[in-house]
Amino acid sequence: MDIFEFAMKMEQDGEAYYRELAQNAVSTGFKNVFTMLANAEKIHYNVLKKMSDNEKVELSGSKLLSEVKNIFEQMKEEKNDADVPKTQIDLYKKASEIEKKSMDFYLKQADESSNPYHKDIFIRIADEEKRHFFIMEEIVNFVSQPSVWLENPEWYHLDKD
């Protein structure tokens, strides 16, 4: 299996995982966030597919982080921090770990690539995976401590999608 096949499989698995989380979400806000993350993984898959086929592709910046932040601000205002079962929180933590591994994987691929175009795309995907990691970490924090959740200054630092 070549690197692109491996990466595309990884993105397909991530999309499926987020779609499952969305299906089992305890609130509309969570469902929307997980659906957005699934859609982002699908975009990554399509980018990697084009790279695999030696097609030029642009990976434009997304507004995912600011959109997710808005959803959580609304959930907090509505006090819509539905009671999340521990089993779901564990699944959110698993998603966070997967995103961290994905980020590390793409950074490694960028480091090892001799193709400047591939290197750039791998770095861009790694940056997006970093945002996904941050989102999942914040979801865990939100369901654990909703009253202090938005005080994290990282939201403002990473809000440069």
trRosetta pair geometry for C-beta under 8 A, 3 or more apart (Angstrom, degrees):
i j d omega theta_ij theta_ji phi_ij phi_ji
1 5 4.6 -125 -167 91 88 127
1 6 5.3 109 133 -60 117 87
1 9 7.8 -22 -169 -4 142 141
2 5 5.1 95 55 10 71 103
2 6 7.0 -134 100 -5 36 92
2 52 7.7 132 92 -131 127 105
3 6 5.7 -55 -149 37 31 113
3 7 6.2 28 155 -17 66 109
3 109 6.4 135 -175 -124 134 120
4 7 5.7 -54 -142 40 32 109
4 8 6.1 33 157 -20 66 106
4 48 5.5 164 -154 174 84 95
4 49 7.7 126 172 -95 115 30
4 51 6.1 -163 -115 94 125 99
4 52 3.7 152 152 -88 156 106
5 8 5.8 -54 -144 37 28 110
5 9 6.3 30 155 -19 63 106
5 52 7.3 100 -53 -120 60 143
6 9 5.9 -58 -152 35 28 111
6 10 6.4 30 150 -21 63 107
7 10 5.4 -52 -149 34 34 116
7 11 6.4 32 153 -18 65 104
7 48 5.0 -152 107 -138 116 150
7 105 7.4 167 -105 137 89 127
7 106 7.7 87 -128 -87 123 84
7 109 7.4 14 -76 -66 134 164
8 11 5.7 -54 -149 37 34 110
8 12 6.3 36 152 -20 66 104
8 45 5.4 82 -145 -143 76 79
8 48 4.9 -165 -74 104 82 131
8 49 6.1 83 -108 -68 132 77
8 52 7.1 -29 -40 -31 132 146
9 12 5.6 -51 -147 36 32 113
9 13 6.3 34 153 -19 64 105
10 13 5.8 -54 -150 36 29 112
10 14 6.5 30 150 -19 63 106
10 102 6.4 155 156 -109 128 98
10 105 7.2 -114 -164 96 173 167
11 14 5.5 -51 -147 36 34 114
11 15 6.4 38 153 -21 65 102
11 41 5.0 170 -168 -179 77 85
11 42 7.4 143 156 -88 108 23
11 44 4.6 -154 -125 96 135 109
11 45 4.0 -175 111 -70 134 82
11 48 6.4 171 -2 16 148 141
12 15 5.7 -51 -148 34 31 112
12 16 6.4 30 154 -17 64 105
12 41 7.7 163 -76 146 16 113
12 45 5.9 84 -60 -104 71 138
13 16 5.8 -55 -148 37 31 110
13 17 6.3 34 153 -23 65 106
14 17 5.6 -52 -146 33 31 113
14 18 6.4 25 158 -13 65 106
14 37 7.9 -104 159 150 99 96
14 38 7.8 180 129 -119 72 54
14 41 4.1 -159 101 -130 110 146
14 44 7.9 7 66 57 139 138
14 98 6.4 167 -104 143 93 131
14 99 7.9 98 -133 -81 127 69
14 102 6.9 29 -75 -74 144 150
15 18 6.1 -60 -150 40 29 105
15 19 6.3 29 153 -20 66 108
15 38 4.8 85 -153 -159 66 76
15 39 7.9 94 -129 -60 100 18
15 41 4.0 -160 -66 95 77 124
15 42 5.2 83 -108 -59 139 77
15 45 6.9 -37 -28 -25 136 134
16 19 5.7 -54 -146 36 31 112
16 20 6.4 33 153 -20 64 104
16 38 7.9 114 -42 -133 13 108
17 20 5.8 -56 -154 34 30 111
17 21 6.5 30 149 -18 65 104
17 95 6.3 166 139 -103 127 95
17 98 7.0 46 78 55 171 173
18 21 5.4 -49 -145 36 38 113
18 22 6.2 42 152 -22 67 102
18 34 4.8 -180 -173 -175 82 81
18 35 7.3 160 145 -85 106 20
18 37 4.5 -149 -133 95 148 103
18 38 3.7 -163 95 -67 120 83
18 41 6.4 160 14 4 136 135
18 95 7.2 95 -82 -132 76 132
19 22 5.5 -50 -148 35 33 114
19 23 6.4 37 151 -23 63 104
19 34 7.4 160 -85 143 19 104
19 35 7.5 62 -107 -108 60 61
19 38 4.8 92 -57 -120 74 152
20 23 5.6 -51 -148 33 33 113
20 24 6.5 7 159 3 65 110
21 24 6.2 -73 -147 52 28 94
21 25 6.4 60 149 -66 65 85
21 30 7.7 -106 151 159 95 102
21 34 4.3 -148 98 -137 105 146
21 91 6.3 173 -102 136 101 125
21 92 7.4 106 -138 -84 135 69
21 95 6.7 2 -58 -63 154 146
22 25 5.5 -20 -150 -23 34 119
22 30 7.7 -177 -118 128 53 74
22 31 4.9 84 -160 -150 77 64
22 32 8.0 120 -132 -33 107 14
22 34 3.7 -165 -68 96 81 119
22 35 4.7 90 -117 -58 150 75
22 38 6.5 -66 -16 -15 135 136
23 31 8.0 95 -61 -127 16 98
24 88 7.0 -160 126 -108 113 108
25 28 7.6 114 114 -92 129 14
25 30 3.9 180 -157 101 116 107
25 31 3.9 -164 57 -67 151 72
25 34 6.0 -161 -68 15 125 136
26 30 6.1 45 46 32 68 150
26 82 4.2 -162 132 106 112 137
26 83 7.2 -123 175 73 152 46
26 84 5.4 -158 17 -100 153 72
26 85 7.7 158 -71 2 136 80
26 88 6.7 6 -28 -133 116 178
27 30 4.9 96 58 9 82 99
27 31 6.9 -142 98 -6 44 89
27 75 6.8 93 126 -127 152 121
27 80 5.6 131 -153 160 146 102
27 81 7.9 -82 -26 -127 158 16
27 82 4.4 176 -52 -2 110 129
28 31 5.4 -55 -147 37 34 116
28 32 6.3 37 154 -22 67 104
28 80 8.0 -32 44 167 87 144
29 32 5.9 -56 -151 34 28 110
29 33 6.5 26 153 -17 64 106
29 71 5.0 146 -153 170 91 102
29 72 7.0 116 176 -85 131 46
29 74 6.8 -174 -103 84 123 101
29 75 4.2 19 -87 -74 175 123
29 80 6.0 125 -7 112 133 124
30 33 5.7 -55 -148 37 34 111
30 34 6.2 27 158 -14 68 108
30 82 7.6 -87 -7 41 128 119
30 139 7.4 94 -122 -145 94 121
31 34 6.1 -60 -146 40 27 106
31 35 6.2 28 155 -20 63 110
32 35 5.7 -56 -146 36 29 112
32 36 6.4 31 155 -20 64 105
32 71 5.7 -163 89 -125 127 145
33 36 5.8 -55 -152 34 30 112
33 37 6.5 28 152 -17 64 105
33 68 5.3 75 -124 -128 101 97
33 71 5.8 -169 -64 91 96 156
33 72 7.8 48 -75 -53 137 90
33 135 7.0 -176 -174 174 116 124
33 139 7.0 160 124 -90 155 124
34 37 5.5 -51 -147 37 35 112
34 38 6.3 40 151 -22 66 102
35 38 5.6 -50 -147 34 33 113
35 39 6.4 34 152 -19 64 105
36 39 5.7 -54 -149 37 31 112
36 40 6.4 35 151 -22 64 104
36 64 5.9 151 157 -136 120 94
36 67 6.5 -173 -133 103 159 131
36 68 6.7 -156 80 -72 151 93
37 40 5.5 -51 -149 33 34 114
37 41 6.6 35 152 -19 64 101
37 64 7.6 98 -85 -162 58 132
37 95 8.0 46 145 -179 158 134
37 132 5.9 108 -138 -134 106 105
37 135 6.9 -167 -84 96 120 147
38 41 5.8 -54 -153 34 33 110
38 42 6.6 36 148 -21 64 103
39 42 5.4 -50 -151 32 36 116
39 43 6.7 41 149 -21 64 99
40 43 5.5 -48 -153 31 36 115
40 44 6.7 40 148 -20 64 100
40 62 6.5 -34 -113 -60 109 176
40 64 5.8 19 -77 -88 138 151
40 128 6.6 -163 177 171 122 125
40 132 6.8 -172 98 -80 144 118
41 44 5.4 -48 -153 33 38 115
41 45 6.6 45 147 -23 65 100
42 45 5.4 -47 -151 31 36 116
42 46 6.6 35 151 -18 65 103
43 46 5.7 -54 -151 36 33 111
43 47 6.4 36 151 -20 66 104
43 59 7.9 115 148 -136 108 86
43 62 7.8 136 69 -70 167 132
44 47 5.6 -54 -149 35 32 113
44 48 6.3 29 155 -16 66 107
44 125 5.6 97 -132 -135 108 113
44 128 7.1 -166 -78 89 114 141
45 48 5.9 -61 -150 40 28 108
45 49 6.2 33 152 -25 65 106
46 49 5.5 -49 -144 32 32 115
46 50 6.5 31 156 -16 63 103
46 57 8.0 171 128 -145 79 145
47 50 6.0 -58 -154 36 29 109
47 51 6.4 30 149 -19 64 107
47 57 5.2 161 -142 134 71 148
47 59 5.4 35 -122 -85 148 105
47 121 6.6 -176 162 -168 120 121
47 125 7.0 -175 90 -78 144 116
48 51 5.4 -52 -146 37 35 114
48 52 6.2 41 152 -24 66 104
48 125 7.9 49 -61 -89 99 157
49 52 5.6 -53 -151 34 30 115
49 53 6.4 17 153 -7 64 109
50 53 5.7 -63 -146 46 32 104
50 55 4.1 -80 -170 70 87 113
50 56 7.6 -43 155 80 119 18
50 57 4.1 107 99 -58 142 133
51 54 7.6 32 -179 -80 33 26
51 55 7.3 -88 -66 55 23 68
51 57 6.3 -82 -55 22 74 129
51 118 6.5 105 -160 -111 127 87
51 121 6.2 -175 -86 101 138 164
56 117 7.7 -81 -122 -164 79 143
57 121 7.1 61 77 -112 102 138
59 121 5.8 122 -7 -136 133 80
59 124 4.6 136 88 121 138 145
59 125 6.8 -90 -148 -61 165 74
59 128 7.9 -110 168 -27 125 137
61 161 5.1 140 170 145 101 69
62 65 7.8 116 100 -2 90 74
62 128 6.8 68 22 -122 120 115
62 161 5.2 -77 84 180 54 128
63 66 5.2 -53 -177 49 83 108
63 67 5.4 88 121 -28 89 103
63 161 5.2 161 -105 78 31 148
64 67 5.7 -64 -145 40 27 110
64 68 6.1 24 161 -18 67 108
64 128 7.7 74 32 -151 143 94
64 131 6.3 110 84 131 118 136
64 132 7.9 -16 129 -77 149 72
64 135 7.6 -64 142 -60 108 147
64 161 6.0 154 36 -116 68 147
65 68 5.9 -55 -145 36 28 108
65 69 6.3 31 154 -21 63 107
65 131 5.1 -95 -67 -160 113 122
65 134 7.5 13 -119 85 113 127
65 135 7.0 -136 -112 -69 70 106
65 155 7.7 171 168 -150 105 66
65 158 5.7 -133 -157 126 157 98
65 159 5.7 -154 117 -113 122 52
65 161 5.0 178 26 -56 104 111
66 69 5.5 -50 -146 35 34 116
66 70 6.5 38 153 -22 64 102
66 159 5.5 82 -78 -153 89 94
66 161 6.3 -112 -4 5 97 124
67 70 5.7 -53 -153 33 32 112
67 71 6.7 34 150 -20 63 102
68 71 5.6 -51 -152 32 36 113
68 72 6.5 29 153 -13 67 105
68 135 5.3 -27 150 -128 169 120
68 138 8.0 112 136 79 124 136
69 72 5.9 -60 -150 41 31 106
69 73 6.3 35 152 -22 67 105
69 155 5.5 114 -114 -158 130 119
69 159 6.8 -15 -16 -104 158 111
70 73 5.6 -50 -145 34 32 112
70 74 6.4 32 155 -17 64 105
71 74 5.8 -58 -154 37 30 111
71 75 6.3 30 149 -20 66 106
72 75 5.3 -48 -141 36 38 113
72 76 6.2 40 156 -21 66 102
72 138 7.3 -54 -82 140 168 119
72 142 6.0 -102 -144 -111 123 149
72 149 6.9 -116 167 132 126 137
72 150 7.2 166 122 -79 111 94
73 76 5.8 -54 -149 35 30 111
73 77 6.4 30 152 -18 64 106
73 150 6.5 73 -98 -99 79 138
74 77 5.7 -53 -146 37 32 111
74 78 6.1 17 158 -6 66 111
74 80 7.6 -12 124 38 73 127
75 78 6.0 -65 -143 48 27 102
75 80 4.4 -103 -150 73 70 97
75 81 6.1 102 151 -71 106 64
75 142 7.7 50 94 179 135 135
76 79 7.3 22 -177 -81 33 38
76 80 7.8 -77 -40 42 17 71
76 81 6.9 37 -99 -53 55 109
76 142 7.9 -107 -71 -148 100 106
76 146 6.2 178 -114 180 87 98
76 149 6.6 -149 -89 59 131 124
76 150 6.3 -72 -19 -30 173 122
81 142 6.6 -146 -130 157 111 89
81 143 6.5 170 -176 -113 97 54
81 146 4.0 -45 -99 -89 167 156
84 88 4.9 -111 -178 80 95 128
84 89 5.7 110 122 -56 117 88
84 92 8.0 10 167 -15 147 139
84 143 4.3 -25 26 -155 141 140
85 88 5.0 96 63 4 78 100
85 89 7.3 -143 101 -4 43 86
86 89 5.4 -53 -148 36 39 113
86 90 6.4 43 152 -22 68 102
87 90 5.7 -51 -153 33 32 114
87 91 6.8 34 148 -19 62 103
88 91 5.4 -52 -153 34 38 113
88 92 6.5 41 148 -21 68 101
89 92 5.5 -50 -150 34 36 114
89 93 6.5 39 149 -20 66 102
89 140 6.3 95 -159 -129 88 81
89 143 6.0 -149 -97 96 103 140
89 144 7.4 92 -135 -63 136 92
90 93 5.5 -50 -148 35 35 113
90 94 6.5 40 149 -22 64 101
91 94 5.4 -48 -149 32 35 115
91 95 6.6 39 150 -21 64 100
92 95 5.6 -48 -151 32 34 113
92 96 6.6 40 147 -22 63 102
92 136 5.9 176 180 -164 78 87
92 139 5.2 -129 -161 105 134 121
92 140 5.2 169 117 -72 123 84
92 143 7.4 129 27 21 167 140
93 96 5.4 -49 -153 32 36 117
93 97 6.6 38 149 -19 65 102
93 136 7.8 140 -105 157 22 109
93 140 5.9 75 -75 -96 76 139
94 97 5.6 -52 -152 35 35 112
94 98 6.4 37 149 -21 66 104
95 98 5.5 -51 -148 35 34 114
95 99 6.4 36 152 -20 65 103
95 136 4.8 -153 104 -128 101 141
96 99 5.8 -54 -151 34 31 111
96 100 6.6 33 151 -20 63 104
96 133 5.9 84 -156 -150 68 66
96 136 3.8 -168 -80 116 79 125
96 137 5.4 103 -131 -63 132 66
96 140 6.6 -34 -39 -21 146 132
97 100 5.6 -52 -150 33 33 113
97 101 6.5 32 153 -16 65 104
98 101 5.8 -55 -150 38 32 110
98 102 6.3 34 150 -21 65 106
99 102 5.5 -52 -146 36 33 114
99 103 6.3 37 154 -22 65 103
99 129 5.4 175 -167 -177 77 81
99 130 7.8 142 157 -95 105 17
99 132 4.4 -151 -132 105 132 102
99 133 3.8 -175 117 -76 122 73
99 136 5.7 164 8 13 144 139
100 103 5.7 -52 -150 33 30 113
100 104 6.5 28 153 -14 63 107
100 133 5.2 96 -67 -121 66 133
101 104 5.7 -56 -148 40 32 111
101 105 6.1 39 151 -26 65 106
102 105 5.5 -52 -147 33 31 116
102 106 6.5 24 159 -13 65 105
102 126 7.9 -175 130 -117 72 58
102 129 4.4 -144 106 -144 108 143
102 132 7.6 -6 69 69 137 135
103 106 6.2 -60 -150 38 28 104
103 107 6.4 26 154 -17 64 109
103 126 5.0 91 -153 -158 64 76
103 129 4.0 -168 -73 105 76 117
103 130 5.0 95 -120 -66 138 69
103 133 6.0 -41 -25 -28 138 137
104 107 5.7 -56 -146 38 31 111
104 108 6.3 34 155 -21 65 106
104 126 8.0 117 -44 -136 13 110
105 108 5.8 -59 -154 34 28 111
105 109 6.5 26 151 -18 64 106
106 109 5.4 -49 -144 36 37 113
106 110 6.3 41 154 -21 65 102
106 122 4.8 -178 -173 -174 83 80
106 123 7.3 166 143 -82 104 21
106 125 4.8 -139 -139 92 154 103
106 126 3.7 -163 95 -69 118 88
106 129 6.2 147 17 11 136 142
107 110 5.6 -51 -148 34 33 113
107 111 6.4 35 152 -21 64 106
107 122 7.4 159 -83 145 20 103
107 123 7.2 64 -108 -109 61 62
107 126 4.7 103 -56 -131 75 155
108 111 5.6 -55 -149 36 31 113
108 112 6.2 16 157 -8 66 112
109 112 6.0 -65 -142 46 29 102
109 113 6.0 39 157 -39 66 108
109 118 7.7 -96 149 153 101 104
109 122 4.5 -142 95 -140 105 146
110 113 5.8 -49 -141 20 27 116
110 118 7.8 -170 -111 126 57 73
110 119 4.8 91 -155 -153 75 66
110 120 7.9 120 -132 -41 109 14
110 122 3.8 -169 -67 97 86 121
110 123 4.7 90 -117 -57 155 78
110 126 6.6 -75 -14 -13 135 139
113 118 4.5 -140 -165 99 147 113
113 119 4.4 -167 82 -72 123 78
113 122 6.3 157 -9 5 145 146
115 118 3.9 60 85 15 114 112
115 119 6.4 178 87 -17 56 84
116 119 5.3 -51 -143 35 33 119
116 120 6.4 36 157 -22 65 103
117 120 5.9 -54 -153 32 28 110
117 121 6.6 22 153 -13 63 106
118 121 5.8 -58 -148 40 33 108
118 122 6.1 33 155 -20 68 108
119 122 5.9 -57 -148 37 26 110
119 123 6.4 26 154 -18 63 107
120 123 5.8 -57 -151 35 29 110
120 124 6.4 29 152 -19 65 107
121 124 5.6 -54 -148 37 33 112
121 125 6.4 32 154 -17 67 103
122 125 5.8 -53 -146 37 31 109
122 126 6.2 35 152 -22 64 106
123 126 5.5 -52 -147 36 32 114
123 127 6.5 37 151 -22 64 102
124 127 5.6 -49 -151 31 33 114
124 128 6.7 30 151 -15 63 102
125 128 5.6 -54 -152 37 36 110
125 129 6.3 37 150 -20 68 104
126 129 5.5 -52 -146 37 33 112
126 130 6.4 42 150 -26 63 100
127 130 5.5 -48 -153 28 33 117
127 131 6.9 34 148 -18 62 99
128 131 5.5 -49 -155 32 39 112
128 132 6.5 41 146 -20 67 101
129 132 5.3 -48 -148 35 39 115
129 133 6.3 47 149 -24 66 100
130 133 5.5 -48 -150 32 33 116
130 134 6.5 35 150 -19 63 104
131 134 5.5 -52 -150 36 34 114
131 135 6.4 38 150 -22 65 103
131 158 6.2 157 -112 174 85 124
131 161 7.0 62 -115 -100 161 90
132 135 5.6 -51 -149 34 33 114
132 136 6.4 29 154 -16 65 104
133 136 6.0 -59 -151 38 29 107
133 137 6.3 29 152 -18 65 107
134 137 5.7 -55 -148 37 31 112
134 138 6.2 28 154 -17 65 108
134 154 6.6 -147 -153 143 126 131
134 158 5.8 -89 126 170 174 178
135 138 5.7 -60 -149 40 29 110
135 139 6.4 36 151 -26 65 101
136 139 5.5 -44 -147 27 35 115
136 140 6.8 37 153 -17 62 100
137 140 5.8 -54 -157 34 33 111
137 141 6.4 30 147 -15 66 107
138 141 5.3 -51 -143 41 38 113
138 142 5.9 46 153 -28 68 103
138 149 7.0 94 -171 -166 86 101
138 152 6.8 -133 -113 43 105 159
138 155 7.7 88 -110 -77 150 97
139 142 5.5 -50 -144 32 30 115
139 143 6.5 18 161 -9 64 104
140 143 6.4 -61 -149 41 27 100
140 144 6.1 18 155 -13 63 117
141 144 5.7 -67 -142 45 28 107
141 145 5.9 -42 -179 45 69 96
141 149 5.7 139 123 -121 98 85
141 152 7.2 64 118 -47 162 140
142 145 7.5 -87 -126 64 14 55
142 146 5.6 44 -176 -100 62 71
142 149 4.5 53 -105 -123 68 147
143 146 7.0 20 -108 -58 20 94
145 148 5.0 -24 146 44 116 99
145 149 6.1 160 98 -60 76 76
146 149 5.4 -27 -143 -18 37 125
148 151 5.1 -47 -175 19 72 126
149 152 7.0 -41 174 -7 45 106
150 155 7.0 -27 -154 -2 63 160
152 155 5.6 100 90 -17 90 95
153 156 5.7 -51 -169 35 61 108
153 157 6.4 58 137 -19 79 106
154 157 5.3 -60 -144 42 42 112
154 158 5.6 19 165 -4 78 112
155 158 6.6 -67 -138 48 21 94
155 159 6.0 39 157 -49 60 110
156 159 5.5 -39 -139 10 29 124
157 160 7.8 -51 158 -6 38 105
